[in-house]
Amino acid sequence: MFTVLLVIYLLAAVAIIGLVLIQQGKGADMGASFGAGASNTVFGAGGSGNFLTRMTAIFATVFLIVSLVLGNLSTHKAKSQWVDPAQNQAVQEQTQADDGVPADDSNGSEIPQ
């Protein structure tokens, strides 16, 4: 599930980037008043702004929701252990007591520093 959400997250990010790059700025409509932009009716009489703006908002919402879900999934995973490649065994976390002395593990031996 994590991998599927990560792929959706990346596709939404690429879609947002593409849609933002396709959109025209607000100053681009000035040429239409002089007759230069009258032939740009591919997306209908309303123009491309409404369609592209709506799609950008949809992809931004998907991006936000998936990023929150991925963040929640990554923080609630099981506690991972670091594996030392030289010894091929898991390395345990070292906790310190208030007086600065390393805490003992469950079998009573001191954890090496």
N, C-alpha and C positions, 0 to 999 in steps of 0.2 A: 504494500500500500504506500509505503514511504517513497518508493521509486516512481510509482505512478503519479503521485502528487508532485514530485520533483520535476517530472517531465511536463506536467500541466503548468507548473510554475514557470519553467523556462520558456515554454511556448507562449504563455501569456505575456512574459516580458518582451519577447521578440515581436509579438503582435502589437504591443503598445508602442515600441520603438518605431516600427514600420508605419503605424497609423499616424503617429505624431509627425513623422517626416513627410508623409503624403499631404497632410493638411496645409492649407494656405494661411498666411497671416491675415490679420484684420486689414492691413494696408493694401492687400492685393485686390480688394474690391474697387479701388479707385480707378483702375483701368477699365472696369466694366461700364462706368458712367460715361466714358468716352468712346464706347463701342468696341473695345478690344476683347472683352470676355463674353460676348453674347453667344458664342458657339459652344460653350462649355456646359452642355446639358446632358451629360452622360447619366447622371444620377436623377434626372427628372427636373421638373420646374423649380423645386425647392433648392436645388443645388447640392453639391457634395458635402457641404458643411454639416447639415443635420445628420446625415447617415454616418459620416466619419466621427462626428462628435459623440453620437450614441454608441458606436462600436468601441470607441476609446474608453468611454465610461464603463461599458460592460466588461471589457478586458481589465481595466483598472480595478474593478470590484472583484473579479475572479482572482487577480493577482494578490489583492489585499487579504481575501479570505483564505486562500491557499497558503500564503506566507504565515498567517496566524496559526493555521492548523499544523504546518510544518514545524513552527516554533514550539507549539504545544507538544507535538510528538517527540521532538528531539530532547526536550527537557524531562519528559516522563519515561524515558527509556530506562532499562535496567542498568545498574551500576556497572560500568565497564572496568576492566582491569588492563593495566599496561603489561605487555609481554616483553621481557628482556631477551633480545635475540641471541646474546652470548650464552645465556644459561637456559634458554627456551622454557622459562617458567614465569608465572605471573608475579608482578611486583606489587606488594601491598602498600597501601597508604600509611604514612607515618603521622600520628597525631601527637601533639605535645601537651603536657599537663600545664597548669598555671605557673609552676615553678621552673619551667624550662627543661625539665627532665623528660626524655621520651617515654611515652606510655608503653605499658606492657601489652603484648597480644594475648589471645585467649588461653594459651597453654602456659603462660607465666614467664616465658623467656623474653629478654629485651630485644627490641627491633634494632638491627644495626643501622648506623647512620651512613 
